């Protein structure tokens, strides 16, 4: 039934949800699904096939039967799959380096429909063979790249030598055998030199190390290499430079120091030519060698592209599905999950495992097992044995969601998972969350921009499903926030800080002096009515607009805040009635509601009465509440008898506090004593009762009872509720504060940008408007659509998590985690992106 309420269909095998009765569908929205506990019995030889089928079509959460003994009978299968996944990661990495290849992913449905042809043993043999082949290819490529790099580097060293040595011609200094200082007495001592290639990032450190090692007796010259070289290990391109180190003496300790520094930096050293003729001859040889190596590398790339083309194309079993290598990866994910489930099973003549499942899915699970059993030639099928007794542990919480409700449920689950069949705040938060956000962010212009952003996310959902999973899940949340912000903007009559003249104003200025008078019946006595929808646009730009709207939004914030907290208390009532806990209902729910209604509910009545009834000498609500709380005389009643009614309500408010504090601990003490008497009367049944109660997680009568702790806990609960209700009511004023901040920021940005251009004369107004519009739009996007949206969202989140949910929501549940093959594959695909 809920599949028709929202788009996208119900998640987590929701197709079976449409067959449930409407009451079950409603229960799935307000409370979690009713869960059942049972044992699944599987034949050993066909266990894998049954688990595969159940993971595709049903919702079953498996319990680990071997947790204590840590027996894992299928661990060798998982080890084999781990090795296959390692090989696949290696092959994915190698294929990604090949230009012109693209792996087709994310077609999980197609794989599940036609991916039954893969077998673990056959895939293991094929992958091992491909792995060895790819490893040989990689080694050969590394060798070719290293040889090509060496040829390129030596060629660059020779090119640098040609620049330094010159073009020859018998000039002095063109031959290293000729003394550089021919006329000097030291010219007989030749210079030593070392040449090579160093990484460009290490140039400064290398030169500094040489200077220190030689104590300043070396000269190093660097020449950058224009052609980048590739690291054969990582595949990254590196910037390198040719270096030439000159020092005194061709042999001796100085050369040894230089060589040690070069070895420490791991530089590649090459023979420096003795003459230009030798350099030119060597340069020609090296250039020919580089061309040969590049041809060999190009041939290798063509070979790898040919080998990879078969892996990136769809397999013959699924021509419209993923690439073959992606299908292999998904198959490994599926097989590993199946054997992980089988490791949880208890061995014997058949495999046995305890499971949790929704009660509404029991018939479907039985039907799936029966259908799978028909293909069993030995007639040894699997069957589900439901546990007819009460569950010994707290059942997991399973709430069906669809595309629209998923984001709102995720917001609630972030705070805490609902307890089993506890009232789910997400049902009401679907409306209240975007509505309160809209009250904070109300603006037709900004809300429309946010709304169209949500529409874009919805329209492009398929492309965002795997690339941006966070935006994909939040697309309907953003759409709802934009819709309610636009609605609130129409209520506030605010469009980028400008009032919209949708209807005729109900105010007029007959004298033209700026003093407006109402055209509607302010006494509400049957005359013309006020502005039909929202705030009259005549208030926009008036001198007292801020005073009027502040008063209005402040009262609206308190009205909706008290209303939401009352709804939270009603949900607390529903929890107590559903659990048949009369103690909590009478001694907690009732006094809490009395306290809330008699004081804060009366405050809302006063606000609404003043709005709907004209009063000549209207009372100040704050003063009336102070008089009500302090027992003082209120000289300005709302109506005759309102002061007496307020005093009576205050008596109920005061009386509700001790009624909330004292009775419950004594009632629990009485119940505990009665239970002890019943145990004593049974006598010989005591041991059996304790044994049956012990696995219940503390829910039996065997748990220790401490009256002092219970009484202190009740004192804390009472103080927290009384003081919290006051602070929470004040906390809802953040709605007014955020709305005021948004309105004023919008007004300031508009006045300081576009208004400046509008006030100028032609033609400067066009130029300034053109420039100021860009500034205004940039500020709007960055501040009001960026920071302010986040700020309003966080404050709305706080109002729901603290002010609303504290009235009834205890959380502390365990989320239902069924074995879902499709979800596992989608998660694996998202992680692989």
Secondary structure as UniProt FT lines:
FT   HELIX           2..4
FT   TURN            7..8
FT   TURN            11..13
FT   HELIX           14..19
FT   HELIX           22..30
FT   STRAND          35..42
FT   TURN            44..46
FT   HELIX           47..57
FT   STRAND          61..62
FT   TURN            65..70
FT   TURN            73..74
FT   HELIX           75..96
FT   TURN            99..100
FT   HELIX           108..114
FT   TURN            116..117
FT   HELIX           120..165
FT   TURN            172..173
FT   TURN            176..177
FT   TURN            182..183
FT   TURN            185..188
FT   STRAND          191..199
FT   HELIX           200..202
FT   HELIX           203..214
FT   TURN            215..216
FT   STRAND          218..224
FT   STRAND          229..230
FT   TURN            232..234
FT   STRAND          237..238
FT   STRAND          240..248
FT   HELIX           253..265
FT   STRAND          268..270
FT   HELIX           276..312
FT   TURN            316..317
FT   TURN            319..320
FT   HELIX           324..342
FT   TURN            343..344
FT   STRAND          351..358
FT   HELIX           359..361
FT   HELIX           362..373
FT   TURN            374..375
FT   TURN            377..378
FT   STRAND          383..386
FT   TURN            403..404
FT   HELIX           405..415
FT   TURN            420..421
FT   HELIX           426..441
FT   HELIX           444..459
FT   HELIX           461..467
FT   HELIX           469..473
FT   HELIX           475..492
FT   TURN            496..497
FT   STRAND          507..508
FT   TURN            510..511
FT   STRAND          517..518
FT   TURN            522..523
FT   HELIX           537..539
FT   TURN            540..541
FT   TURN            543..544
FT   HELIX           545..578
FT   TURN            579..580
FT   HELIX           582..584
FT   HELIX           585..589
FT   HELIX           590..595
FT   HELIX           596..601
FT   HELIX           602..612
FT   TURN            616..617
FT   HELIX           621..630
FT   TURN            640..641
FT   HELIX           642..661
FT   HELIX           663..682
FT   HELIX           683..685
FT   HELIX           686..694
FT   TURN            695..696
FT   TURN            701..702
FT   HELIX           707..731
FT   TURN            732..733
FT   HELIX           734..752
FT   HELIX           754..758
FT   TURN            762..763
FT   HELIX           764..779
FT   HELIX           780..787
FT   HELIX           788..798
FT   HELIX           799..804
FT   HELIX           805..807
FT   HELIX           821..832
//
